[in-house]
Amino acid sequence: MQVTVQQLAALVQGEVHGDGGRLIHAARTLNEAGPQDVTFVETDRHARHLKNTRAGAAVVPTELGPDKVGPGAGGQPLTLIRVHDPLTAFVAIVRHLHGQPEPAAHGIDPRAAVHPGATVGEGASIFPFACVGEGSTLGARCQIHSGAVVGRHCRLGDDVILYPNAVLYDGTVLGDRVIVHANAVLGADGFGYRLQGGRHVKVPQLGAVELGDDVEVGACATIDRGTFQVTRVGAGTKIDNLVMVGHNCQIGRHNLFVSQVGVAGSCSTGDYVVLAGQVGIADHVHIHDGAQIGARSGVMRDVPGGQRFLGAPARPEGEEKRILLCLDRLPELSRDVRRLKRQLGLEGAA
């Protein structure tokens, strides 16, 4: 497809600065774009990257004027499309230039295994070799991709997507618009054992898993069923790939769990909590609303709301940064101590 910058600006209700008649063929990222492509920067903080792009046009925030951009790497003036939300605008432009993906086919593929006692909503798609168990209910327009398994007595809301090989154990409940990516497992047994007679004896895991509306679960993530209660994930929470949520956890709304986070059993979080990559949470810990935990932190105790914690064990961010600065100076401090001991004649002292 070939369009002008002015036409793209009209599509996203943007303001053109520069040559509105410039022809655009494709939308690409800053480092991939060429003279006939449009690119974008999300905030003025990234404006410096525009001086190295070869793109012909760029979608930028409204506060970013031509005086802050300068010519691109090709030496030609860069045409700007100024909008309030560059990311949303660029998504619309990409879809306009590159087309929409083909919608999933409706209906139940004859190679899928759907129990006669299951209920499938209007417009749902169940792909080859997917499985839906007895007593389960699928809402309207659900997509159950190849190899995905919906156990018995599960309940899925409208517009749920299960990607290939995702597994819902018996009794799992998903709200509307939930997305579960490939190979994720929801409702497996929690890691619960008792030491009896020198053996680890399994504690029956009799609860379930329940996800609120608009939750997204990344590839190969796992959320365990509760021992006696329900493991819950609140509406709007986004869970990245390779995240583990243990049994009995109560996760709040609109949390962000980044890749390789591990949450031990019976933990709870408030709303808008952020756990960065590889954070580990000990069991029975509560993280209050709006707290943010830095990457690779180990949380051993409750975290107050609205604070940023870092380190292992996790401490308030400012305190941990001071400790890290001191650690950087340890070699120098060690040399100073040895020098002072020599001067005082204490070099051989313990």
C-alpha positions as a Markdown table, in Angstrom:
| # | Residue | x | y | z |
|---|---|---|---|---|
| 1 | Met | 0.0 | 0.0 | 0.0 |
| 2 | Gln | 1.1 | 3.5 | -0.8 |
| 3 | Val | -0.2 | 6.6 | 1.0 |
| 4 | Thr | 0.8 | 10.1 | 1.8 |
| 5 | Val | 1.9 | 11.4 | 5.2 |
| 6 | Gln | -1.1 | 13.7 | 5.1 |
| 7 | Gln | -3.4 | 10.7 | 4.7 |
| 8 | Leu | -1.8 | 8.9 | 7.6 |
| 9 | Ala | -2.1 | 12.0 | 9.8 |
| 10 | Ala | -5.9 | 12.2 | 9.0 |
| 11 | Leu | -6.2 | 8.5 | 10.0 |
| 12 | Val | -4.7 | 9.2 | 13.5 |
| 13 | Gln | -6.0 | 12.8 | 13.8 |
| 14 | Gly | -2.4 | 14.1 | 13.9 |
| 15 | Glu | -0.8 | 17.4 | 12.8 |
| 16 | Val | 1.8 | 17.3 | 10.0 |
| 17 | His | 5.0 | 19.3 | 10.2 |
| 18 | Gly | 6.9 | 19.0 | 6.9 |
| 19 | Asp | 6.1 | 17.5 | 3.5 |
| 20 | Gly | 2.6 | 16.1 | 3.9 |
| 21 | Gly | 2.7 | 14.8 | 0.3 |
| 22 | Arg | 5.6 | 12.5 | 1.0 |
| 23 | Leu | 4.7 | 8.9 | -0.1 |
| 24 | Ile | 4.9 | 6.2 | 2.5 |
| 25 | His | 5.0 | 2.5 | 1.8 |
| 26 | Ala | 5.4 | 0.8 | 5.1 |
| 27 | Ala | 5.7 | 1.4 | 8.9 |
| 28 | Arg | 8.9 | 0.2 | 10.6 |
| 29 | Thr | 10.9 | 0.7 | 13.8 |
| 30 | Leu | 13.5 | 3.4 | 14.1 |
| 31 | Asn | 16.5 | 1.2 | 13.2 |
| 32 | Glu | 14.7 | -0.6 | 10.3 |
| 33 | Ala | 12.9 | 2.3 | 8.6 |
| 34 | Gly | 14.0 | 3.6 | 5.2 |
| 35 | Pro | 13.2 | 6.8 | 3.2 |
| 36 | Gln | 9.7 | 5.5 | 2.2 |
| 37 | Asp | 8.8 | 4.3 | 5.7 |
| 38 | Val | 7.1 | 5.9 | 8.7 |
| 39 | Thr | 8.5 | 5.3 | 12.2 |
| 40 | Phe | 7.7 | 6.6 | 15.7 |
| 41 | Val | 9.0 | 7.6 | 19.1 |
| 42 | Glu | 6.7 | 7.3 | 22.1 |
| 43 | Thr | 8.1 | 10.1 | 24.3 |
| 44 | Asp | 10.3 | 13.2 | 23.8 |
| 45 | Arg | 12.9 | 11.3 | 25.9 |
| 46 | His | 13.6 | 9.2 | 22.9 |
| 47 | Ala | 13.7 | 12.1 | 20.4 |
| 48 | Arg | 17.5 | 11.9 | 20.2 |
| 49 | His | 17.2 | 8.6 | 18.3 |
| 50 | Leu | 15.4 | 10.3 | 15.4 |
| 51 | Lys | 18.7 | 11.9 | 14.2 |
| 52 | Asn | 20.0 | 8.4 | 13.3 |
| 53 | Thr | 16.9 | 7.1 | 11.5 |
| 54 | Arg | 16.6 | 6.9 | 7.7 |
| 55 | Ala | 12.8 | 7.1 | 7.9 |
| 56 | Gly | 10.9 | 9.6 | 5.8 |
| 57 | Ala | 8.4 | 10.4 | 8.5 |
| 58 | Ala | 7.9 | 9.9 | 12.2 |
| 59 | Val | 4.9 | 9.8 | 14.6 |
| 60 | Val | 5.9 | 11.9 | 17.6 |
| 61 | Pro | 4.3 | 13.4 | 20.8 |
| 62 | Thr | 2.6 | 16.7 | 20.3 |
| 63 | Glu | 5.2 | 18.6 | 22.4 |
| 64 | Leu | 8.0 | 17.5 | 20.1 |
| 65 | Gly | 8.5 | 20.2 | 17.4 |
| 66 | Pro | 10.8 | 20.2 | 14.3 |
| 67 | Asp | 13.4 | 22.2 | 16.2 |
| 68 | Lys | 13.9 | 19.3 | 18.6 |
| 69 | Val | 14.4 | 16.7 | 15.9 |
| 70 | Gly | 16.7 | 18.0 | 13.2 |
| 71 | Pro | 17.3 | 16.1 | 9.9 |
| 72 | Gly | 17.4 | 12.3 | 9.8 |
| 73 | Ala | 20.4 | 10.2 | 9.0 |
| 74 | Gly | 19.8 | 10.7 | 5.3 |
| 75 | Gly | 20.1 | 14.5 | 5.5 |
| 76 | Gln | 16.6 | 15.1 | 4.3 |
| 77 | Pro | 14.1 | 16.9 | 6.6 |
| 78 | Leu | 12.1 | 14.4 | 8.6 |
| 79 | Thr | 8.3 | 14.9 | 8.2 |
| 80 | Leu | 6.5 | 14.7 | 11.6 |
| 81 | Ile | 3.0 | 13.6 | 12.5 |
| 82 | Arg | 2.4 | 15.0 | 16.0 |
| 83 | Val | -0.2 | 13.2 | 18.1 |
| 84 | His | -1.2 | 12.9 | 21.8 |
| 85 | Asp | -0.5 | 9.1 | 21.9 |
| 86 | Pro | 2.2 | 8.1 | 19.4 |
| 87 | Leu | 2.1 | 4.3 | 20.3 |
| 88 | Thr | -1.6 | 4.0 | 19.7 |
| 89 | Ala | -1.3 | 6.1 | 16.5 |
| 90 | Phe | 1.5 | 3.9 | 15.2 |
| 91 | Val | -0.4 | 0.7 | 15.9 |
| 92 | Ala | -3.3 | 2.1 | 13.8 |
| 93 | Ile | -0.9 | 3.1 | 11.0 |
| 94 | Val | 0.8 | -0.4 | 11.0 |
| 95 | Arg | -2.6 | -2.1 | 10.8 |
| 96 | His | -3.7 | 0.3 | 7.9 |
| 97 | Leu | -0.5 | -0.2 | 5.9 |
| 98 | His | 0.1 | -3.9 | 6.5 |
| 99 | Gly | -3.5 | -5.2 | 6.8 |
| 100 | Gln | -5.4 | -7.0 | 9.5 |
| 101 | Pro | -4.6 | -10.7 | 10.3 |
| 102 | Glu | -7.2 | -13.2 | 9.0 |
| 103 | Pro | -9.8 | -13.8 | 11.7 |
| 104 | Ala | -9.9 | -17.3 | 13.2 |
| 105 | Ala | -12.3 | -19.8 | 11.6 |
| 106 | His | -15.6 | -20.2 | 13.5 |
| 107 | Gly | -16.9 | -23.5 | 14.6 |
| 108 | Ile | -15.6 | -26.8 | 16.0 |
| 109 | Asp | -13.0 | -28.7 | 13.9 |
| 110 | Pro | -14.0 | -32.3 | 13.5 |
| 111 | Arg | -10.6 | -33.3 | 14.8 |
| 112 | Ala | -11.2 | -31.5 | 18.1 |
| 113 | Ala | -12.4 | -33.5 | 21.1 |
| 114 | Val | -15.4 | -31.7 | 22.7 |
| 115 | His | -17.4 | -33.6 | 25.3 |
| 116 | Pro | -21.1 | -33.8 | 24.6 |
| 117 | Gly | -21.7 | -32.3 | 28.1 |
| 118 | Ala | -19.7 | -29.2 | 27.3 |
| 119 | Thr | -21.4 | -25.9 | 26.3 |
| 120 | Val | -19.8 | -23.8 | 23.5 |
| 121 | Gly | -20.8 | -20.2 | 23.0 |
| 122 | Glu | -21.8 | -18.5 | 19.8 |
| 123 | Gly | -18.9 | -17.8 | 17.3 |
| 124 | Ala | -16.4 | -19.9 | 19.2 |
| 125 | Ser | -13.5 | -21.6 | 17.4 |
| 126 | Ile | -12.1 | -24.9 | 18.5 |
| 127 | Phe | -9.1 | -25.9 | 16.4 |
| 128 | Pro | -7.8 | -29.4 | 15.5 |
| 129 | Phe | -6.7 | -31.6 | 18.4 |
| 130 | Ala | -7.9 | -29.2 | 21.1 |
| 131 | Cys | -9.9 | -30.8 | 24.0 |
| 132 | Val | -12.8 | -29.5 | 26.0 |
| 133 | Gly | -13.9 | -31.6 | 29.0 |
| 134 | Glu | -17.2 | -32.6 | 30.5 |
| 135 | Gly | -19.3 | -29.9 | 32.0 |
| 136 | Ser | -17.2 | -27.0 | 30.8 |
| 137 | Thr | -18.7 | -23.8 | 29.5 |
| 138 | Leu | -17.1 | -21.6 | 26.8 |
| 139 | Gly | -18.3 | -18.1 | 26.2 |
| 140 | Ala | -19.0 | -16.3 | 22.9 |
| 141 | Arg | -16.1 | -16.0 | 20.4 |
| 142 | Cys | -13.6 | -18.1 | 22.4 |
| 143 | Gln | -10.6 | -19.4 | 20.5 |
| 144 | Ile | -9.2 | -22.8 | 21.7 |
| 145 | His | -6.1 | -23.4 | 19.6 |
| 146 | Ser | -4.6 | -26.8 | 18.6 |
| 147 | Gly | -3.4 | -28.9 | 21.5 |
| 148 | Ala | -5.0 | -26.7 | 24.1 |
| 149 | Val | -6.8 | -28.6 | 26.9 |
| 150 | Val | -9.8 | -27.3 | 28.8 |
| 151 | Gly | -10.5 | -29.7 | 31.7 |
| 152 | Arg | -13.8 | -30.7 | 33.3 |
| 153 | His | -16.2 | -28.2 | 34.7 |
| 154 | Cys | -14.1 | -25.1 | 33.6 |
| 155 | Arg | -15.9 | -21.8 | 32.9 |
| 156 | Leu | -14.5 | -19.4 | 30.3 |
| 157 | Gly | -16.0 | -16.0 | 29.7 |
| 158 | Asp | -16.4 | -14.3 | 26.3 |
| 159 | Asp | -13.5 | -13.7 | 23.9 |
| 160 | Val | -11.1 | -15.9 | 25.7 |
| 161 | Ile | -8.0 | -17.1 | 23.7 |
| 162 | Leu | -6.1 | -20.3 | 24.6 |
| 163 | Tyr | -3.0 | -20.6 | 22.5 |
| 164 | Pro | -1.5 | -24.0 | 21.5 |
| 165 | Asn | -0.9 | -26.5 | 24.3 |
| 166 | Ala | -2.2 | -24.2 | 27.0 |
| 167 | Val | -3.7 | -26.4 | 29.8 |
| 168 | Leu | -6.6 | -25.6 | 32.1 |
| 169 | Tyr | -7.0 | -28.2 | 34.8 |
| 170 | Asp | -10.5 | -29.1 | 36.1 |
| 171 | Gly | -12.5 | -26.3 | 37.6 |
| 172 | Thr | -10.5 | -23.4 | 36.3 |
| 173 | Val | -12.5 | -20.2 | 35.8 |
| 174 | Leu | -11.5 | -17.4 | 33.3 |
| 175 | Gly | -13.2 | -14.0 | 33.0 |
| 176 | Asp | -13.8 | -12.2 | 29.7 |
| 177 | Arg | -11.0 | -11.4 | 27.3 |
| 178 | Val | -8.5 | -13.5 | 29.1 |
| 179 | Ile | -5.4 | -14.6 | 27.0 |
| 180 | Val | -3.4 | -17.7 | 27.9 |
| 181 | His | -0.3 | -18.2 | 25.8 |
| 182 | Ala | 1.3 | -21.4 | 24.6 |
| 183 | Asn | 2.3 | -24.1 | 27.1 |
| 184 | Ala | 1.0 | -22.2 | 30.1 |
| 185 | Val | -0.6 | -24.3 | 32.8 |
| 186 | Leu | -3.4 | -23.1 | 35.1 |
| 187 | Gly | -4.6 | -25.3 | 38.0 |
| 188 | Ala | -1.9 | -27.8 | 38.5 |
| 189 | Asp | -1.4 | -29.1 | 42.0 |
| 190 | Gly | 0.3 | -26.7 | 44.5 |
| 191 | Phe | 3.6 | -27.8 | 45.9 |
| 192 | Gly | 2.4 | -29.0 | 49.2 |
| 193 | Tyr | 3.9 | -31.9 | 51.2 |
| 194 | Arg | 4.2 | -33.1 | 54.8 |
| 195 | Leu | 7.1 | -35.0 | 56.3 |
| 196 | Gln | 5.6 | -38.2 | 57.7 |
| 197 | Gly | 7.7 | -41.2 | 58.7 |
| 198 | Gly | 10.7 | -39.9 | 56.9 |
| 199 | Arg | 8.7 | -39.5 | 53.6 |
| 200 | His | 7.3 | -36.5 | 51.9 |
| 201 | Val | 3.6 | -37.1 | 51.7 |
| 202 | Lys | 1.5 | -35.1 | 49.3 |
| 203 | Val | -1.2 | -32.8 | 50.7 |
| 204 | Pro | -4.3 | -33.0 | 48.5 |
| 205 | Gln | -4.8 | -29.8 | 46.5 |
| 206 | Leu | -8.6 | -29.4 | 46.4 |
| 207 | Gly | -9.0 | -25.8 | 45.4 |
| 208 | Ala | -9.0 | -24.2 | 42.0 |
| 209 | Val | -7.8 | -21.2 | 39.9 |
| 210 | Glu | -9.8 | -18.1 | 39.0 |
| 211 | Leu | -8.7 | -15.3 | 36.7 |
| 212 | Gly | -10.5 | -12.0 | 36.4 |
| 213 | Asp | -11.4 | -10.1 | 33.2 |
| 214 | Asp | -8.6 | -9.0 | 30.8 |
| 215 | Val | -5.9 | -11.1 | 32.5 |
| 216 | Glu | -3.0 | -12.2 | 30.2 |
| 217 | Val | -0.8 | -15.2 | 31.1 |
| 218 | Gly | 2.5 | -15.6 | 29.2 |
| 219 | Ala | 4.0 | -18.7 | 27.6 |
| 220 | Cys | 5.1 | -21.4 | 29.9 |
| 221 | Ala | 3.8 | -19.6 | 33.0 |
| 222 | Thr | 2.1 | -21.6 | 35.8 |
| 223 | Ile | -0.6 | -20.8 | 38.3 |
| 224 | Asp | -1.2 | -23.5 | 40.9 |
| 225 | Arg | -4.6 | -24.4 | 42.3 |
| 226 | Gly | -5.2 | -23.7 | 46.0 |
| 227 | Thr | -5.0 | -26.4 | 48.7 |
| 228 | Phe | -8.6 | -25.8 | 50.0 |
| 229 | Gln | -9.3 | -22.3 | 48.6 |
| 230 | Val | -9.1 | -20.6 | 45.1 |
| 231 | Thr | -5.9 | -19.1 | 43.8 |
| 232 | Arg | -7.1 | -15.8 | 42.3 |
| 233 | Val | -5.6 | -13.3 | 39.9 |
| 234 | Gly | -7.4 | -9.9 | 39.7 |
| 235 | Ala | -8.8 | -8.2 | 36.6 |
| 236 | Gly | -6.3 | -6.6 | 34.3 |
| 237 | Thr | -3.2 | -8.3 | 35.7 |
| 238 | Lys | -0.5 | -9.2 | 33.1 |
| 239 | Ile | 1.8 | -12.1 | 33.8 |
| 240 | Asp | 4.9 | -12.6 | 31.6 |
| 241 | Asn | 6.5 | -15.7 | 30.3 |
| 242 | Leu | 8.0 | -18.2 | 32.7 |
| 243 | Val | 6.3 | -16.8 | 35.8 |
| 244 | Met | 5.3 | -19.1 | 38.7 |
| 245 | Val | 2.4 | -18.3 | 41.0 |
| 246 | Gly | 2.0 | -20.7 | 43.9 |
| 247 | His | -1.0 | -22.2 | 45.5 |
| 248 | Asn | -3.5 | -20.1 | 47.6 |
| 249 | Cys | -2.1 | -16.8 | 46.2 |
| 250 | Gln | -4.4 | -13.8 | 46.0 |
| 251 | Ile | -3.1 | -11.5 | 43.3 |
| 252 | Gly | -4.6 | -8.0 | 43.0 |
| 253 | Arg | -5.9 | -6.1 | 40.0 |
| 254 | His | -3.7 | -4.6 | 37.3 |
| 255 | Asn | -0.4 | -6.1 | 38.5 |
| 256 | Leu | 2.6 | -6.6 | 36.3 |
| 257 | Phe | 4.7 | -9.7 | 36.8 |
| 258 | Val | 7.8 | -9.7 | 34.5 |
| 259 | Ser | 9.6 | -12.8 | 33.3 |
| 260 | Gln | 10.9 | -15.5 | 35.7 |
| 261 | Val | 9.1 | -14.1 | 38.8 |
| 262 | Gly | 8.4 | -16.7 | 41.4 |
| 263 | Val | 5.6 | -16.2 | 44.0 |
| 264 | Ala | 5.5 | -18.7 | 46.8 |
| 265 | Gly | 2.3 | -20.1 | 48.2 |
| 266 | Ser | -0.2 | -18.0 | 50.2 |
| 267 | Cys | 1.2 | -14.7 | 49.1 |
| 268 | Ser | -1.1 | -11.7 | 48.2 |
| 269 | Thr | -0.7 | -8.5 | 46.4 |
| 270 | Gly | -2.7 | -5.3 | 46.3 |
| 271 | Asp | -3.6 | -3.4 | 43.1 |
| 272 | Tyr | -1.0 | -2.0 | 40.6 |
| 273 | Val | 1.9 | -4.0 | 42.0 |
| 274 | Val | 5.0 | -4.4 | 39.8 |
| 275 | Leu | 7.4 | -7.3 | 40.1 |
| 276 | Ala | 10.4 | -6.9 | 37.8 |
| 277 | Gly | 12.3 | -9.8 | 36.3 |
| 278 | Gln | 13.4 | -12.7 | 38.5 |
| 279 | Val | 11.9 | -11.4 | 41.6 |
| 280 | Gly | 11.3 | -14.1 | 44.3 |
| 281 | Ile | 8.6 | -13.8 | 46.9 |
| 282 | Ala | 8.7 | -15.9 | 50.1 |
| 283 | Asp | 5.5 | -17.6 | 51.2 |
| 284 | His | 2.8 | -15.7 | 53.2 |
| 285 | Val | 4.1 | -12.3 | 52.2 |
| 286 | His | 1.7 | -9.4 | 51.3 |
| 287 | Ile | 2.7 | -6.6 | 48.9 |
| 288 | His | 0.5 | -3.6 | 49.3 |
| 289 | Asp | -1.0 | -1.4 | 46.6 |
| 290 | Gly | 1.3 | 0.3 | 44.1 |
| 291 | Ala | 4.6 | -1.2 | 45.4 |
| 292 | Gln | 7.4 | -1.9 | 42.9 |
| 293 | Ile | 10.0 | -4.5 | 43.4 |
| 294 | Gly | 13.3 | -4.2 | 41.4 |
| 295 | Ala | 14.8 | -7.0 | 39.3 |
| 296 | Arg | 16.3 | -10.1 | 41.0 |
| 297 | Ser | 15.1 | -9.0 | 44.4 |
| 298 | Gly | 14.2 | -11.4 | 47.2 |
| 299 | Val | 11.2 | -10.4 | 49.2 |
| 300 | Met | 11.1 | -12.0 | 52.7 |
| 301 | Arg | 8.6 | -9.7 | 54.5 |
| 302 | Asp | 5.6 | -7.5 | 53.7 |
| 303 | Val | 6.1 | -4.5 | 51.5 |
| 304 | Pro | 4.3 | -1.2 | 52.2 |
| 305 | Gly | 2.2 | 0.4 | 49.5 |
| 306 | Gly | 3.6 | 2.9 | 47.0 |
| 307 | Gln | 7.2 | 2.1 | 47.8 |
| 308 | Arg | 10.1 | 0.8 | 45.7 |
| 309 | Phe | 12.1 | -2.1 | 47.0 |
| 310 | Leu | 15.4 | -3.6 | 45.7 |
| 311 | Gly | 17.9 | -6.2 | 46.6 |
| 312 | Ala | 18.1 | -9.6 | 48.3 |
| 313 | Pro | 16.8 | -9.4 | 50.9 |
| 314 | Ala | 14.7 | -6.5 | 49.5 |
| 315 | Arg | 15.1 | -3.2 | 51.2 |
| 316 | Pro | 13.8 | 0.3 | 50.3 |
| 317 | Glu | 15.4 | 1.3 | 47.1 |
| 318 | Gly | 17.3 | 4.3 | 48.5 |
| 319 | Glu | 18.8 | 2.2 | 51.3 |
| 320 | Glu | 19.8 | -0.6 | 48.9 |
| 321 | Lys | 21.4 | 1.8 | 46.5 |
| 322 | Arg | 23.6 | 3.3 | 49.3 |
| 323 | Ile | 24.6 | -0.3 | 50.2 |
| 324 | Leu | 25.6 | -1.0 | 46.6 |
| 325 | Leu | 27.7 | 2.2 | 46.4 |
| 326 | Cys | 29.5 | 1.1 | 49.6 |
| 327 | Leu | 30.1 | -2.4 | 48.1 |
| 328 | Asp | 31.7 | -0.7 | 45.0 |
| 329 | Arg | 34.1 | 1.0 | 47.4 |
| 330 | Leu | 35.1 | -2.1 | 49.4 |
| 331 | Pro | 38.4 | -2.8 | 47.5 |
| 332 | Glu | 39.5 | 0.7 | 48.1 |
| 333 | Leu | 38.4 | 0.6 | 51.8 |
| 334 | Ser | 40.3 | -2.7 | 52.2 |
| 335 | Arg | 43.5 | -1.2 | 50.8 |
| 336 | Asp | 43.1 | 1.8 | 53.2 |
| 337 | Val | 42.6 | -0.5 | 56.2 |
| 338 | Arg | 45.8 | -2.5 | 55.3 |
| 339 | Arg | 47.7 | 0.7 | 54.9 |
| 340 | Leu | 46.6 | 2.0 | 58.3 |
| 341 | Lys | 47.4 | -1.3 | 60.0 |
| 342 | Arg | 50.9 | -1.1 | 58.5 |
| 343 | Gln | 51.4 | 2.4 | 59.8 |
| 344 | Leu | 50.2 | 1.4 | 63.3 |
| 345 | Gly | 52.3 | -1.7 | 63.3 |
| 346 | Leu | 49.3 | -3.9 | 63.4 |
| 347 | Glu | 49.8 | -5.7 | 60.1 |
| 348 | Gly | 49.9 | -9.1 | 61.6 |
| 349 | Ala | 46.9 | -8.5 | 63.9 |
| 350 | Ala | 43.7 | -10.4 | 63.4 |
